[in-house]
Amino acid sequence: MADGTVLVLDEGGRVHADGNWVARPAGSGILRLLDEGPTGRDVLLAALRDQVGTAIACAAGPDLGIVVFGDAAGEVRAFGDWEGVAVLHRGGVNAVAALGMPVGGEGVVPLVYSGGADGTVRAWSPGHAPMAVSLAERDSAVVSVDAAMTPSGPALAVAWADGSVEWIEVDSGARQTFRPGPPVRAVALAPDGRLVVGMDEYLVCLTPGSPAQLAPGGVQSRP
């Protein structure tokens, strides 16, 4: 979460919160006693404890940020600064990612991306209808999804069960595909555009380059 709280799902899909990294408020013991009511964070965490999911993601927002759950029925739920529910997949949701996108004059707009066992990647902004057309689709289940605001705008990384990884520039629709060989377990996208691909025994980091540096398959030909 934005305050440093780490959220994870256990084997049963229940959320657990680790607040060891959260900054503690300063002040005397008397001041803390006078202000010992539940905070917005406490209320949000209490609501999350009632949820059961198959995937979870967080992103910063104006206040608490946004927490997104996907479940086994294809439903995606958002909590925090923006709330909403949408059924996005036929079958379970395998991965979710959230992003707060700055929009001139409107502050921050939440973007939620989800990947399902049905092989589709969907986009949704809580408070609005989901995009009618999937962002990507393959005859293979989605394994992992991540999103970030990069120098070229919002970008999305998707890992598929067939071993392929796809990098998508959301605004332009530009795409690059990479096949590391072994099955991919997770992807992580950094704001500078670097993509980390996790497999059972090792990691691969792909660094963005100019079109002249990229091989035909979209893989950077040299560091």
C-alpha positions in Angstrom: 0.0 0.0 0.0 1.0 3.6 -0.3 2.0 3.9 3.4 4.3 0.8 3.2 1.8 -1.8 4.3 2.5 -5.1 2.5 -0.6 -7.2 1.6 -0.4 -10.9 0.7 -2.9 -13.6 0.1 -2.6 -16.9 2.0 -3.4 -20.3 0.5 -7.1 -19.8 1.3 -7.2 -16.4 -0.5 -7.4 -14.4 2.7 -5.5 -11.2 3.0 -2.8 -10.6 5.5 -1.3 -7.2 6.2 2.3 -6.5 7.4 2.7 -3.0 8.8 6.2 -3.2 10.0 7.4 -0.7 7.4 4.7 1.8 8.1 5.9 5.1 9.7 4.6 5.6 13.2 2.9 9.0 14.0 5.0 11.3 16.2 3.6 12.9 19.4 3.3 12.3 23.1 1.4 9.5 24.7 -1.4 11.8 25.7 -1.9 13.0 22.1 -2.0 9.4 20.9 -4.7 8.5 23.5 -6.8 11.5 22.4 -6.6 10.3 18.8 -6.9 6.6 19.2 -9.9 6.1 17.0 -9.7 4.0 13.8 -7.9 5.6 10.9 -8.8 5.4 7.3 -6.1 2.7 6.9 -7.7 0.7 9.8 -11.1 0.9 8.2 -9.7 -0.2 4.8 -7.8 -3.2 6.3 -10.9 -4.3 8.2 -12.9 -4.3 5.0 -10.1 -6.3 3.2 -10.1 -9.0 5.9 -13.6 -10.1 4.7 -12.4 -10.7 1.1 -11.3 -13.9 -0.5 -9.4 -13.7 -3.7 -7.1 -15.3 -6.1 -5.0 -12.2 -6.9 -4.2 -8.9 -5.2 -2.5 -5.6 -6.2 -2.1 -2.1 -4.9 -1.4 1.4 -6.3 -1.0 4.9 -4.8 -3.8 7.3 -4.9 -4.8 10.7 -3.4 -5.2 9.3 0.1 -5.2 5.6 0.9 -4.5 4.4 -2.6 -6.4 1.5 -4.2 -6.4 -2.2 -3.4 -7.7 -4.6 -6.1 -8.8 -8.2 -5.7 -9.6 -10.8 -8.3 -11.5 -14.0 -7.5 -12.3 -17.4 -8.8 -15.5 -16.3 -10.4 -13.9 -13.8 -12.7 -14.9 -10.8 -10.6 -12.5 -7.9 -9.8 -13.2 -5.6 -6.8 -11.6 -2.3 -5.9 -11.2 -0.7 -2.4 -9.8 2.5 -1.0 -9.8 5.8 -2.8 -11.9 4.3 -5.6 -14.3 1.5 -5.2 -16.3 -0.7 -7.5 -17.0 -4.3 -8.8 -16.8 -5.7 -12.3 -17.0 -9.2 -13.8 -14.2 -9.2 -16.3 -13.4 -12.9 -17.0 -14.9 -16.3 -17.7 -13.4 -18.3 -15.0 -10.8 -17.3 -12.4 -8.7 -14.2 -12.2 -5.1 -15.2 -12.1 -3.4 -11.8 -11.9 -4.3 -8.1 -11.3 -2.3 -4.8 -11.5 -3.3 -1.3 -10.5 -2.1 2.1 -11.6 -2.9 5.7 -10.6 -2.5 7.6 -13.9 -2.1 11.4 -13.6 -4.5 13.3 -15.8 -4.2 17.0 -16.3 -6.9 18.9 -14.5 -8.5 15.7 -13.1 -5.9 14.6 -10.6 -5.3 10.8 -10.7 -7.4 8.3 -12.6 -7.3 4.6 -11.4 -6.5 2.0 -14.0 -7.0 -1.7 -13.2 -5.7 -4.5 -15.4 -6.6 -8.2 -14.9 -5.5 -11.4 -16.5 -7.6 -14.5 -16.4 -7.6 -18.3 -16.9 -9.7 -17.5 -20.0 -6.6 -16.1 -21.7 -7.7 -12.4 -21.8 -6.3 -9.2 -20.4 -8.9 -6.7 -19.5 -8.8 -3.0 -18.5 -11.2 -1.2 -16.1 -11.4 2.1 -14.3 -13.5 1.8 -11.1 -16.5 4.0 -11.5 -16.7 3.4 -15.2 -17.7 0.5 -17.4 -14.9 -1.9 -18.3 -13.4 -1.7 -21.8 -15.6 -3.8 -24.1 -12.6 -5.3 -25.9 -9.7 -7.1 -24.2 -6.3 -5.5 -24.4 -4.7 -8.9 -25.2 -5.9 -12.5 -25.7 -4.2 -15.8 -26.4 -5.1 -19.5 -26.3 -3.3 -19.7 -23.0 -4.0 -18.6 -19.4 -2.5 -15.4 -18.1 0.1 -16.1 -15.3 1.1 -12.6 -14.2 0.4 -8.9 -15.0 2.1 -5.7 -13.9 1.7 -2.1 -14.9 3.7 1.1 -14.6 3.8 4.7 -15.7 6.9 4.8 -18.0 8.5 7.7 -19.9 6.2 6.7 -22.9 3.1 6.5 -20.8 1.2 3.7 -19.1 2.7 0.3 -20.0 1.6 -3.3 -19.2 3.6 -6.5 -18.9 1.8 -9.9 -19.3 3.2 -13.4 -18.8 1.3 -16.3 -20.3 1.2 -20.0 -19.4 2.7 -20.9 -22.8 6.0 -19.2 -21.8 5.6 -15.9 -23.6 5.9 -12.4 -22.1 4.3 -9.4 -23.8 5.1 -5.8 -23.2 2.3 -3.4 -24.2 2.4 0.4 -24.6 -1.2 1.2 -23.7 -1.6 4.5 -25.5 -0.1 3.5 -28.8 -0.8 -0.2 -28.7 2.8 -1.0 -29.5 3.8 -4.5 -28.4 6.9 -6.6 -28.0 7.1 -10.3 -27.2 9.8 -12.2 -25.4 10.2 -16.0 -24.8 12.8 -16.7 -22.1 12.4 -20.5 -22.5 11.4 -21.9 -19.1 7.9 -21.3 -17.7 7.4 -17.7 -16.5 6.1 -17.3 -13.0 5.9 -13.5 -12.6 6.7 -10.2 -14.3 7.5 -6.8 -12.7 7.6 -3.5 -14.6 9.6 -0.5 -13.4 8.8 3.2 -14.1 11.9 3.5 -16.2 10.5 0.7 -18.5 12.8 -2.1 -17.3 11.0 -5.5 -17.2 12.0 -8.2 -14.8 10.8 -11.7 -15.7 10.9 -14.4 -13.0 11.2 -18.1 -13.6 11.7 -21.0 -11.3 15.5 -20.7 -11.0 16.5 -17.3 -12.4 15.5 -13.8 -13.3 15.9 -11.9 -16.6 15.9 -8.1 -16.8 15.0 -6.5 -20.1 16.1 -2.9 -20.6 14.2 -0.6 -23.1 16.2 0.6 -26.1 15.7 2.5 -29.3 14.1 0.6 -32.3 17.6 0.3 -33.8 18.8 -1.6 -30.8 15.9 -4.1 -30.9 16.1 -7.5 -32.6 13.1 -8.5 -34.8 11.5 -10.3 -31.9 11.5 -7.2 -29.7 14.5 -8.3 -27.6 17.3 -5.9 -27.0 20.3 -7.1 -29.0 23.0 -5.8 -26.6 23.2 -4.0 -23.2 
